[in-house]
Amino acid sequence: LVELGAPLLKLGGLLIAYKGPKADEELVEATKSMKELKMGFHERHAFILPGAHEARVLVCLKKNGETPKRFPRPVGLAQKEPI
């Protein structure tokens, strides 16, 4: 998600990802790609989904620098060979 979203943002822009209960684990897994794509953690908002009573998290990442020219890679490649 970081790899596909980062090239679409202007410098200082926010990528807001709607995640489930494993959001913190996914954020740790995304650390390498965030660094390479010049994205940084901005904030996290946890809440309970009304009606369903399920945990959800909005993870906000901020674009801190220019995306390297080799991105975005084709969607299939990004999924098969994540950074």
GIBEL-V394863 format. One record per backbone hydrogen bond with DSSP energy under -1.0 kcal/mol. NH is the residue of the N-H (numbers start at 1). CO is the residue of the C=O. If there is no record, write none. Layout:
NH_CO + NH_CO
This chain:
5_1 + 6_2 + 8_5 + 9_6 + 12_63 + 13_10 + 15_61 + 17_59 + 19_57 + 23_20 + 26_22 + 27_23 + 28_24 + 29_25 + 30_26 + 31_28 + 34_30 + 35_31 + 36_32 + 37_33 + 38_35 + 39_34 + 40_62 + 42_60 + 43_60 + 45_58 + 47_56 + 49_54 + 53_49 + 56_47 + 57_19 + 58_45 + 59_17 + 60_43 + 61_15 + 62_40 + 63_13 + 64_38 + 65_38 + 71_68 + 78_74 + 79_75 + 80_76 + 81_77
